[in-house]
Structures are given as C-alpha cells and as structure tokens.
Amino acid sequence: MPSFFKKSNDRIALEISPDGVQLLYFKGGRFAREKTIVFSENVRGNEFQEDNLVHLMFEEFKKEAKVEETLPVSLVVEKNSFNLRVAELPSVSEAKLRSLIFWDLATYFNFDTTEIYWDFSVLEDLRNGNSRVLIGAVKKQEWDRISAIVKSSGFALSGLESPISCFQTLFDKTGESQGQVAAVYFSTDSALCCFMVNNVPIFFRELTYNLGDDDSVNRLHEKWDHTQAFFQANFRFFVNKVYLCGRVPENILSTLEQIFGKGVKLISGLPEAGVSEYRLLPLAACALREKPLFPVSRLTAELEMPAKERDRMRLELPRVAEIYVLLGTLILLIASYLSLHFYNVWLSREMVRSSQVCQRYYPLIQKLNEVQVQKEKLAVKEKQLLALSNTKSGVVDLLTELSSRLPATSWISSLNVTSAGNGLKIQFTGSAGDYDSQMNFLESLKSLKNIRELNLDSIRQSNKSGSLWDYSISLRIQEALHE
C-alpha cells in the first residue's frame, strides 16, 4: 500500500504539461501554496522560453513561501514524455526482475531504449506464482532538461510520479475503490483511464479529446464504450464505479455522467491535507506520498549486471545463437526432404494415372491410325480422279478415236489407263492380222496433237498362229484428242 509523507517534513510537487507548469507546496503535510504558469501561444513549444519561465517561477516561489532550497521535488509529466505499462512477470528477486524487464524494454515501449530512464514497482503477487508489475519510462532528454531547471533553482528532483500514484494515494486515504472501478484522470487534451481492482492497476487506456470540437464528447463516449468492452472481454472484470479527477472540463460534467453511467463520482478533495479543489488533487496526492513511485536513484541508475552473470550471458548467448542456427538448418533439411518425398509420391501417382489413361485409349489410337492410312489412300485416289476429270479427253473419247483408226484386221485385247503428271498414260495390247496395216495404224496416231509420247513396246508373231501379230503400244496424252 502507498504510504504518506510525514507531517514533520515539507514537500514540493511539480507538474509540467504542454500548456503550462503547476507547483504545489505542502508544509507539515498540509497544502500551503500554489504557483501556476500558463504558456502563451508565443511561448508554447519554445523550450528555451519555457525553461526560463519555470526558473523564474521557482525563484518567485522561494521568495514568497520562504522555503528551504533542499526540499525534494516530485515530478509529474504528461503523456508525450512518459509511458506506463502493466506486465505480469515471474515472482523473482528485485535484481532478477530488473534484468528481465531490461532485456524486454523494447516490447513495452515505443521509445528507443537507449533514450529513456525507466523503473518498475511491484503492484501485487498473484496466485499463479507471478507478480503484477507497473513499469514506467521517461525520455532522458525531458528528464535531464527539467532536472537542470530544478537544480539551477537550488532544488532537486526526488522521483517521478504518475496519475496512477494519485489514485492509489487518494483511494488509500479515503477508503474508496474497494472492488472493480475505473479511475479517469483528465489532463489538458486527454483522459487516462485506469481500471483497478482493490486499488491495484490492471489496465490503462488513454482517450484523447478536443473541447473545441462540438462532436468531441460523442467520440469520447464511443472510445469509453470500446475501452470498457475490451477490459471486460480480456480481464473478465465489470466496472461498478467510475472516479474522476484532474482537469475535468466543467462544461461537460453533466455529459460525463451520461458517458460513465450513474456510478460516476467526482473526487472533490482531501480535507485532511487542506485540498478542496479537485483540479489540485492529482498533484497533491503525488506530493503526499512518503516515497515517490519511481525514485530518482533507481530511475536514472544504469543497469549494472554482476560480473558473473555478465560473463555467463556472454558465454550463453553465442551458444544459444548456435543452437538456433542448428535448429533452423535441421528444420530446413527436414522441410526439403518432406517436400521432395511428397513430390515423388505425387509424380508416381501421376505416372500410374497416365499409364491407365494410355491403356484405356490405346485401341482408339490404333483405330485413328488405320483411319489415317485409309484417308491417305483415298487422297491418292481422289488425286487420280481429279487428274482424270481435269483431262478434257476421257477414256471414252480415246477408245472412240482408236476404234475409228484401228484396221479391220486388228483388235484390242487389254487396255490400262493410269495418271501420269498432268495427263494420262495409256497402254493397250492386241493382235493384228496384217503387219503393214498395224504399222500404218501406229503412224496415224502420231498425227494427234495431244500425244506427247508414243511407243511400240513390242510386236511379234503369235505362237499360236503364225498369221497373227501380237503387239503392245503405250502413249501419253495431256489434252483432248483433236487433230
């Protein structure tokens, strides 16, 4: 549980936001003085001018309050430079826990881990053997800048606080927040929602808004509904009350009750500490803590690992890397083998299937081959018929011409007509009773113009009868038989 600052001591709390600076002074545990500076448009964003104004504010504060320069200053910074995370980690010693967080810093924050100061605080021990841990980080550049300003005024930063410190302190002091509640801290342009169970932070979510936008309240309502639904779905907790504090916009207080429901409660003050304005509560609650959430001695301390552990890590890390390389190589080889094996199985199945398909269609292929041969034969015959049809003189004309010139003592016993190039080759055999008349017949054929070649292949006396002459004549024609 958070503890309170002893009444015999004094404390200063400083909050720096993009819009200005607020300083609270507590004397003997009670609120004594407030100092506030609001940055003008010309100053806002100019670090040099902002730093000068903060320094002047400290100087004026020292004169007005007559405080000792050795007083510790608790710093509260807003979202731009400060981040919080809740993590569930093993319940180990503080040194081991710090080492665990150190090696995983990049997973918790978006900042470059070399440019932040960080610390942690154990919130509670869980039944499963783990611990719920609050981890905070602040940018080194921002911390060092503010620390230099405070130091130049004769003071020193004692540690870093957060709105979560505010709620834990307020709830511990007032006895509120027993059960499952949501605590909402309003800053200049955002609302930090912290879901807590028995005063232990479980989950954070920041909701931004712009009061100059007429529709900002509706969007804030939607974001709240989504955040609450996410919390309930992931952590199995249901919010039964909502607490508000910080710079709660007065013009939307009534609307906030509609957004957060009937269980909304505005934390109005800490009478025992002399604080009655809710706008001062976050900073006042941080100032009242006996020890800062993140002390400066821990926050700015670089992690120094023991020599034995450092040497062991140096030896183990290369070994771990070698093991990962070997495992990766082994996995790659196994994957390659399995891939090749499955490919071979697939290829064998495809070959069997292709063979079955070939056997099924082999008879059809044979039929197709036979049809192709017949087709080629028909093409030859078609070509012959086409050549015969293109010839102007047909066989009938030829026979007519031959019969008209054939001697009365001669006759034709066989006739063979074949295609030859663009014309016909005609070969006929027969017998003649008179050798001279047959030779005259042969001479008469030479007078035909279309005959390109005329041959008397043979003529001899018949073996059966010496009075007959057997002959064989061949000729080639291309055109019609006309003289």
C-alpha positions in Angstrom: 0.0 0.0 0.0 1.2 3.5 -0.7 2.5 5.4 2.3 2.1 9.2 3.1 4.6 11.8 3.6 5.4 12.5 7.3 3.8 15.7 8.6 7.0 16.9 10.1 8.5 17.3 6.6 7.7 19.5 3.7 7.3 18.6 0.1 7.0 20.2 -3.4 5.2 18.6 -6.3 5.8 19.9 -9.9 3.7 19.1 -12.9 4.8 20.2 -16.4 2.4 19.9 -19.3 2.4 21.3 -22.9 0.2 24.1 -21.7 2.0 25.2 -18.6 3.5 24.5 -15.2 1.8 23.9 -11.8 3.7 23.8 -8.5 2.2 22.8 -5.1 3.9 23.3 -1.7 2.9 21.2 1.3 4.1 22.3 4.7 3.7 19.8 7.5 1.5 17.6 5.4 -1.0 20.3 4.5 -1.4 22.4 1.4 0.4 25.7 1.8 0.8 27.4 -1.6 0.1 27.0 -5.3 2.1 28.5 -8.2 0.8 28.2 -11.8 2.1 29.4 -15.2 0.1 29.1 -18.4 2.2 29.2 -21.5 1.1 31.7 -24.1 0.9 30.8 -27.8 4.3 32.6 -28.4 6.0 30.6 -25.6 4.4 27.2 -26.1 6.8 24.8 -27.8 9.8 27.0 -27.3 11.9 25.1 -24.8 14.2 28.0 -24.1 11.4 30.4 -23.1 9.6 27.6 -21.2 12.7 26.8 -19.2 13.2 30.5 -18.3 9.6 30.9 -17.1 9.9 27.7 -14.9 13.2 29.0 -13.4 11.6 32.4 -12.7 8.6 30.7 -11.1 10.9 28.8 -8.7 12.7 31.9 -7.8 9.5 33.8 -7.0 8.2 30.8 -5.1 11.2 30.7 -2.9 10.8 34.4 -2.0 7.1 34.1 -1.4 7.0 30.9 0.5 10.4 31.3 2.2 11.2 27.6 1.7 14.4 25.8 2.1 16.3 25.1 -1.1 16.9 21.5 -0.1 13.3 20.4 -0.3 12.7 17.4 -2.6 10.6 17.9 -5.7 8.3 15.1 -7.1 7.8 15.5 -10.8 4.6 14.6 -12.7 4.9 14.7 -16.5 2.2 14.0 -19.2 1.9 11.5 -21.9 4.3 13.0 -24.5 7.4 12.1 -22.4 6.1 9.5 -20.0 4.7 6.0 -20.6 3.3 3.3 -18.2 2.8 -0.4 -18.7 1.4 -3.1 -16.5 3.0 -6.6 -17.0 2.7 -10.0 -15.4 6.2 -11.3 -14.7 7.6 -14.2 -12.6 7.9 -13.6 -8.8 11.7 -13.4 -8.5 14.1 -11.2 -6.7 14.3 -7.4 -7.5 17.6 -7.8 -9.2 16.4 -10.6 -11.5 13.2 -8.8 -12.2 15.1 -5.7 -13.2 17.2 -7.9 -15.6 14.1 -9.5 -17.1 12.5 -6.1 -17.7 15.8 -4.7 -19.1 16.0 -7.3 -21.8 12.4 -6.8 -22.9 12.2 -3.0 -22.7 11.6 -2.7 -26.5 8.4 -4.8 -26.2 6.9 -2.5 -23.6 7.6 1.0 -25.0 7.8 2.7 -28.4 10.8 4.8 -27.3 14.4 4.0 -28.2 15.5 2.1 -25.1 18.8 3.9 -25.1 17.0 7.3 -24.7 14.8 6.6 -21.7 15.1 6.3 -17.9 12.9 3.5 -16.5 11.9 1.9 -13.3 9.3 -0.6 -12.0 7.1 -1.1 -9.0 5.6 -4.5 -7.9 1.9 -3.9 -7.5 0.8 -7.3 -6.1 1.7 -11.0 -6.0 -0.7 -13.3 -8.0 -1.9 -16.7 -7.0 -0.3 -18.3 -10.1 3.2 -17.5 -8.8 3.7 -14.3 -10.9 3.6 -10.7 -9.9 1.8 -7.8 -11.5 4.4 -5.1 -12.1 4.0 -1.4 -13.1 6.8 -0.2 -15.4 7.4 3.5 -16.1 9.7 5.2 -18.6 10.5 8.8 -19.2 12.6 10.3 -22.0 16.1 11.1 -20.9 16.1 14.4 -22.7 13.0 15.7 -21.0 14.0 14.5 -17.5 17.5 15.9 -17.8 16.1 19.3 -19.0 13.7 19.6 -16.1 16.3 18.3 -13.6 18.7 21.0 -14.8 16.0 23.7 -14.3 15.1 22.5 -10.8 18.8 22.2 -9.9 19.5 25.7 -11.1 16.9 27.0 -8.6 18.5 25.1 -5.7 16.2 22.2 -5.5 16.5 18.5 -6.6 14.1 16.0 -8.2 13.3 13.2 -5.8 11.5 11.0 -8.3 8.8 10.5 -10.9 5.1 10.3 -10.2 2.1 9.4 -12.4 -1.7 9.8 -12.2 -1.8 6.2 -11.0 0.1 7.4 -7.9 -2.6 9.9 -7.4 -5.5 7.4 -7.5 -3.7 4.9 -5.2 -3.0 7.6 -2.7 -6.5 9.0 -2.8 -8.2 5.6 -2.5 -5.9 4.5 0.3 -6.6 7.7 2.2 -10.3 7.8 1.7 -11.0 4.1 1.8 -12.6 4.2 -1.7 -12.0 1.8 -4.6 -12.9 -1.5 -3.0 -13.8 -3.8 -5.9 -13.6 -3.2 -9.6 -13.5 0.5 -10.6 -12.3 2.8 -13.3 -10.3 5.9 -12.4 -10.2 8.6 -15.0 -7.5 11.3 -14.9 -8.3 14.3 -17.1 -5.3 16.3 -18.4 -5.4 19.2 -21.0 -6.4 17.1 -24.0 -6.7 13.5 -22.9 -8.2 11.3 -20.3 -6.1 8.4 -18.8 -8.4 5.5 -17.9 -7.0 3.2 -15.3 -9.0 0.1 -14.4 -8.3 -1.0 -10.9 -9.2 -4.0 -8.7 -8.9 -3.4 -5.0 -6.7 -0.3 -5.6 -4.3 -2.3 -7.9 -4.0 -1.0 -11.5 -4.8 -3.7 -14.1 -5.1 -2.0 -17.4 -4.5 1.5 -18.9 -6.0 3.2 -21.9 -5.6 6.9 -23.0 -8.6 8.7 -24.6 -7.9 11.9 -26.4 -10.4 14.7 -26.9 -10.7 18.3 -28.1 -13.1 20.6 -26.2 -13.2 22.9 -29.2 -14.8 20.2 -31.3 -18.6 20.0 -31.0 -18.5 16.3 -31.6 -15.6 15.5 -29.2 -18.0 14.4 -26.4 -19.7 11.8 -28.7 -16.3 10.5 -29.8 -15.2 10.3 -26.1 -18.3 8.3 -25.4 -17.6 5.9 -28.2 -13.9 5.4 -27.1 -15.0 4.8 -23.5 -17.5 2.1 -24.6 -14.9 0.4 -26.6 -12.3 0.6 -23.8 -14.7 -0.8 -21.2 -15.8 -3.6 -23.5 -12.2 -4.5 -24.2 -11.4 -4.6 -20.4 -14.4 -6.8 -19.6 -13.7 -9.2 -22.5 -10.0 -9.6 -21.7 -9.9 -9.4 -17.9 -13.3 -10.7 -17.0 -13.9 -7.7 -14.7 -17.0 -5.5 -14.8 -16.7 -1.9 -13.7 -19.2 -0.9 -10.9 -18.0 2.7 -10.3 -16.1 5.4 -12.1 -14.0 8.1 -10.3 -13.0 11.3 -12.0 -10.3 13.8 -11.1 -7.8 16.2 -12.6 -8.7 18.9 -15.1 -12.3 17.7 -15.5 -13.9 20.1 -18.0 -16.7 21.8 -16.1 -18.8 22.3 -19.3 -19.1 18.6 -19.8 -19.6 17.3 -16.3 -23.2 16.5 -16.9 -22.3 14.8 -20.1 -19.7 12.7 -18.3 -22.4 11.2 -16.1 -24.2 10.1 -19.2 -20.9 8.6 -20.6 -19.7 6.8 -17.5 -23.1 6.0 -16.1 -24.8 6.5 -12.8 -21.8 5.2 -10.8 -19.7 8.2 -11.7 -18.1 10.1 -8.8 -16.0 13.3 -8.8 -13.3 13.2 -6.2 -13.7 16.6 -4.7 -10.8 17.0 -2.2 -8.6 15.9 0.7 -9.8 17.8 3.7 -7.1 16.4 6.0 -4.4 17.8 3.7 -6.3 21.1 3.2 -7.0 20.4 -0.5 -10.6 21.2 -1.5 -10.3 21.7 -5.3 -10.4 18.6 -7.5 -8.1 20.1 -10.1 -5.3 20.1 -7.5 -5.9 16.5 -6.4 -3.6 14.6 -8.7 -0.6 16.8 -7.9 -1.5 17.0 -4.2 -1.8 13.2 -3.9 1.6 12.7 -5.5 3.2 15.2 -3.1 1.7 13.5 -0.1 3.5 10.2 -0.8 6.3 9.4 1.6 8.4 7.9 -1.3 8.0 8.6 -5.0 6.6 5.9 -7.3 9.8 5.8 -9.2 12.7 7.3 -7.1 15.4 9.2 -8.9 18.1 6.9 -7.5 16.5 3.9 -9.3 15.1 5.7 -12.3 18.4 7.2 -13.5 20.6 4.3 -12.5 22.0 2.3 -15.4 21.6 -1.4 -15.1 24.8 -3.0 -13.9 24.8 -6.7 -14.2 27.0 -8.7 -11.8 30.3 -9.8 -13.3 29.5 -13.5 -13.1 26.1 -13.0 -14.7 27.5 -10.8 -17.4 30.2 -13.4 -18.2 27.7 -16.2 -18.2 25.5 -14.2 -20.6 28.4 -13.6 -22.9 29.1 -17.3 -23.0 25.5 -18.4 -23.2 24.3 -16.0 -25.9 26.7 -17.4 -28.6 25.7 -20.9 -27.7 22.1 -20.0 -27.9 22.7 -18.5 -31.3 24.5 -21.6 -32.5 21.6 -23.8 -31.2 19.1 -21.6 -33.1 21.2 -21.9 -36.3 21.4 -25.6 -36.0 17.7 -25.9 -35.3 16.9 -23.7 -38.3 19.2 -25.8 -40.5 17.6 -29.0 -39.3 14.1 -27.7 -39.9 15.1 -26.6 -43.4 16.6 -30.0 -44.2 13.5 -31.8 -42.9 11.2 -29.5 -44.8 13.3 -30.1 -48.0 13.2 -33.9 -47.5 9.4 -33.9 -46.9 8.9 -31.7 -49.9 10.9 -34.0 -52.2 9.2 -37.1 -50.8 5.7 -35.7 -51.3 6.7 -34.6 -54.8 8.0 -38.1 -55.7 4.8 -39.6 -54.4 2.7 -37.2 -56.4 4.9 -37.9 -59.5 4.5 -41.7 -59.1 0.7 -41.3 -58.9 0.6 -39.2 -62.0 2.7 -41.7 -63.9 0.3 -44.5 -62.9 -2.7 -42.4 -63.8 -1.1 -41.5 -67.2 -0.4 -45.2 -67.9 -4.0 -46.1 -67.2 -5.2 -43.4 -69.4 -2.9 -44.6 -72.3 -4.1 -48.2 -71.9 -7.7 -47.0 -72.0 -7.3 -45.0 -75.2 -4.8 -47.3 -77.0 -7.4 -49.2 -79.1 -8.9 -45.8 -80.1 -5.4 -44.6 -81.1 -4.9 -47.7 -83.3 -8.3 -47.1 -85.0 -7.3 -43.5 -85.6 -4.0 -44.7 -87.3 -6.0 -47.0 -89.5 -8.4 -44.3 -90.4 -5.4 -42.0 -91.2 -3.9 -44.7 -93.6 -7.3 -45.1 -95.4 -7.6 -41.4 -95.6 -4.2 -41.2 -97.3 -5.1 -43.9 -99.8 -8.4 -42.1 -100.6 -6.4 -38.9 -101.1 -4.3 -40.6 -103.7 -7.3 -42.0 -105.5 -9.0 -38.6 -105.3 -6.0 -37.0 -106.8 -6.0 -39.6 -109.6 -9.7 -39.0 -110.2 -9.2 -35.3 -110.1 -6.4 -35.5 -112.7 -8.6 -37.7 -114.8 -11.6 -35.4 -114.6 -9.4 -32.4 -115.4 -8.3 -34.0 -118.7 -10.5 -32.8 -121.5 -10.5 -36.1 -123.3 -11.8 -39.1 -121.4 -11.2 -42.8 -121.9 -14.4 -43.0 -124.0 -13.1 -40.4 -126.5 -9.8 -42.2 -126.7 -11.5 -45.6 -127.4 -13.7 -43.9 -130.0 -10.7 -42.5 -131.7 -8.7 -45.7 -131.5 -11.6 -47.8 -132.8 -12.1 -45.4 -135.7 -8.5 -45.7 -136.8 -7.9 -49.4 -135.9 -7.6 -51.6 -139.0 -10.3 -54.1 -139.7 -7.8 -56.9 -139.2 -6.7 -55.7 -135.7 -8.3 -55.7 -132.3 -7.5 -54.7 -128.8 -7.4 -57.3 -126.1 -6.5 -55.2 -123.0 -6.4 -51.5 -122.0 -4.8 -49.9 -119.0 -5.2 -46.2 -118.2 -3.1 -44.5 -115.4 -2.5 -40.9 -114.3 0.9 -39.5 -115.3 1.7 -36.0 -114.1 -0.9 -33.6 -115.7 -2.1 -36.2 -118.2 -2.7 -39.9 -118.7 -0.7 -42.9 -119.6 -2.5 -45.4 -121.8 -1.2 -48.9 -122.5 -3.1 -51.4 -124.7 -2.3 -54.8 -126.2 -3.9 -56.7 -129.0 -3.4 -58.7 -132.2 -3.3 -57.8 -135.9 -3.8 -59.9 -139.0 -1.6 -57.8 -141.1 1.8 -56.4 -140.1 1.7 -53.4 -142.5 -1.7 -52.3 -141.6 -0.8 -52.3 -138.0 2.2 -50.2 -138.6 0.0 -47.8 -140.6 -2.3 -47.6 -137.6 0.7 -46.7 -135.4 1.7 -43.9 -137.8 -1.8 -42.5 -137.8 -1.7 -42.0 -134.0 1.3 -39.7 -134.4 -0.9 -37.2 -136.1 -2.8 -36.5 -132.9 -1.6 -33.2 -131.3 -2.1 -34.1 -127.7 0.1 -37.2 -127.8 3.3 -36.4 -126.0 4.9 -39.8 -126.2 4.1 -42.8 -128.5 5.9 -46.2 -128.1 5.6 -49.5 -129.8 6.6 -51.6 -126.9 6.6 -54.9 -128.8 5.2 -56.7 -131.9 5.9 -60.3 -132.7 4.2 -63.2 -134.4 1.8 -65.1 -132.3 3.0 -68.5 -131.1 -0.4 -70.0 -131.6 -0.8 -69.0 -135.2 1.8 -67.7 -137.5 -0.6 -65.4 -139.4 -1.3 -63.1 -136.4 1.0 -60.4 -134.9 0.8 -59.6 -131.1 1.6 -56.1 -130.2 1.8 -53.7 -127.2 1.5 -49.9 -127.6 1.9 -47.2 -124.9 1.3 -43.5 -125.2 1.0 -40.3 -123.0 -1.7 -37.7 -123.6 -2.4 -34.3 -121.9 -5.2 -32.7 -123.8 -8.3 -33.6 -125.8 -7.9 -35.9 -128.7 -8.3 -33.5 -131.6 -6.3 -33.1 -134.7 
